Each structure stands twice: as C-alpha cells, then as structure tokens.
C-alpha cells in the first residue's frame, strides 16, 4: 500500500461533503506528481490527486513560480507541521479545510437592457473546490509575505484554521464574504 510522502495513509481519509466528494481525488500514491497527464481534458483536474493540486497552487507567486520540487518540500513540511500540531492525519485536516473554505453560492451579473443586476447563483462543485484551493494557497502566501515565519508554517496554520472554520483564516473569511454578497443579491 502506497502512502503519501511515505507517511500518510489516504485510504482512511473521508469526505463528508457529497458534492465535493466526486472531485477530491484521494488515490493512493507516494509522490504527488503525475506530470500533467490529465491536462487539456474536460474535468481532467478531478483526476489529479488533491495534494498535487495544492502543490500546483502553491507555485502561484514569487515563492516558487514553476519550481515544483521546492513546493513539494513546502507542502511536505507543512503536512508534518500539521501532524505535530493536531496529532491527526494532515490529509484529513486538509480535506476538512477544503470543505469549510468552499463557498456554496456567488453572484453573477445579468443585463436587462442597459442595467446590470447582480443575481445569486449556486456554484458547481468543481468551481467550489477550485476557489477553496486558490484561497488557501493565496492566504498562506499573503501571510508569509514580509513575515519571519516560513511559508511551510504559514500554510500549515492556514489549513488548520480553515479546518476549524476559524473566521481569522483567509480562505474562510473570503468564503463568508462571497456568501454574504450573494445573500444580499438575492
């Protein structure tokens, strides 16, 4: 049986949100790097392991743009920090963070004549997951900017706070903001 980073068992991780369950890929593998095997295919992102999607999301800005080996080590160290702090499987903590950071509705603009009117709409599960991943990565990068804390610790703190549903987490606060704007547009 393969374990993620040769430490964490992915078979014991459960997804309680049935909408996101289809798109959170938890296939057992030791190194989350498949080399864009599912790129340019419809719903190809759903076939990529969720930890690899986190690694790809962390390659977003100046910390490690395009340097997958560096972001691999960042995520690996962040998961070991999560395990030390929570004494739980960090992949389960990460999945819980995704479920808490995924917004359920957002707004779109409808045009009636020359007037643009905001309208609340439900979000597709794959988009919910994409928004949650993006906000977790951006929150960790934003906190680590001009900070003495390492990016690994910032990512670990962001994931732990999002898993708890803490409003101080960047991703949970963005989710609340999106849902608040959508509820006012109803």
N, C-alpha and C positions, 0 to 999 in steps of 0.2 A: 504494500500500500504506500503510495507516494504521499508525502506530507509537504505542505508549503514551507519553503525555506528549511526543509528537513526538521521542522519543529511542530507545526500546527496542523491538526487534522481537520480537513474541510468537510468530512462526511458527517460530523456532529453539529455542523452549523445549520440553523433553521431560519427560514424567512417567514415571518408571521403575516406580512402584507401580501395578500394573494395577487394583487395587481403587479407588484414588483417582482414576485417570485419567478415569473417567466423569464425575466430579463437579467436577473442576478445569477451569473454562471459561477457555480462552485465546483466545477470538475476538478478532481484531484490532480495536482501537478507540483513538482518540486521547484521549478524555476518558472515564474510567470513571464515568459517571453516566447510568443509564437511567431513573431516576425511578420505581422500584417497579413496573415493567412486569410482573414475574412474581410480585408479592405475592399471597398467599392462594391459591396454586395448589399442588397436590401436586408436590413435588420442584422447585418454582419456583426455589429457591436454586441448584440445579445449573445453571440457565441464566444466572445472573448472573456476570459476569466476576470472577475470583478477586481481582483488585486492588480492585475496588469492594467486595467483601465485607470486605477488610481495612480499607478506609476506613470502612465502616459499623461495623465492630467497634471502631475507634478512637474512635467517638463515644459510648463507653460511660460515661465518668465526667466529672468536672468540667473536664477539659482542653478539651473541645469538644462538650458534650452538644447534639446536634441541629445543630451548625454544620458542615455538610458542606464548605463552602468552606475552612474552616480545616483540617479533617482531610485534605482533598485536598492542601493545601500541605504538611502534615506528612508525608504518605506520599511525595509527590513529592520533598521534600528528603531524606527517609530513603533513597529509592532512589538519589538522586545520591550520597549518602554511602556507600552500599553499593558503588556502581560505583567510587568513588575508592579505597576500601579493598581491594576484591577484584579489581578490573580485569576483572570478568565482568559478564554481563547480570544486573541485580539481580532480574529476574523469575524467572530460573532459580534464583538463590540463594534466593528466597522459596519457590519450589516445593519445593526440596530441604529447606528448613526445615520446611515443612508435612509432608513425608514423614517426617522424623525426629521431629517432635513429635506425630504421630498415634498414639495408643495402639491396640493390637490387641485387648486384652481388658480387661474391667472386671468388677465384681461386681454382682449383684442379690440381693435378699432374697427367699427362699422361705419360706412359712409352712407348717409341719407342725403342725397342732393349734394350740397356743399358743406354739410355739417358732419363732423367726425364724432361718433358717440362711443364711449368705452362700454364693453359688454363682457361680463364674467363668463368664462368657459371652463369646462373640465380639462385637465391635462392628460395626455396619453401617458401610459406607464413608462415607456422608454424615455420620453422627454422629462418626466419626473426624476428618473434616475440620472439622466444627464445633468439636470440642474443641480441635484444634490451633490454629485461628484464634483462639478465645477465649483460650487460654493465651498465645499470642504477644502479643496485644493487652494482656492483663492484666499480663504480665511487663514490657512496656515502660512501662506506666502506673505500675506499682508501683515500678520503679527510678527513674523520673523524679520521684516524689513527694518533696518536701523535698530535692531534689538540684539542684546548679547546672547539671548537664547538661541540654541542651534535649531535649524529647520526641522530636525527629527523630533525634538521635544515640542515644538510648536504644532506639528502635525499630530503628534500623539495627544496633546491637550485638546486640539480641535475635535478629534474623533471621540475622545472620552466625553467632552462637554456635549457634543451633538448626540451621543448615545444616551446621555442622561436627559436630553431635552432642555438643557440649560439655555435660557434666553441670552446669556452672555456669549454663547457660541455664535460666530459669524454666520454659519450656514443656517442655524435655526432662526436667527434674527432676520435673515433675508427671506426665509420661508414665511415667517409671520408677516413681514412687510408685504410680500406678494399676495398672500391670502387676505390681508386687511384691505389692500387696494381693490382686490377682486370683489370682496363683500360690499364695499362702498359703491361699486359699479353695478350692482345688481338692481 
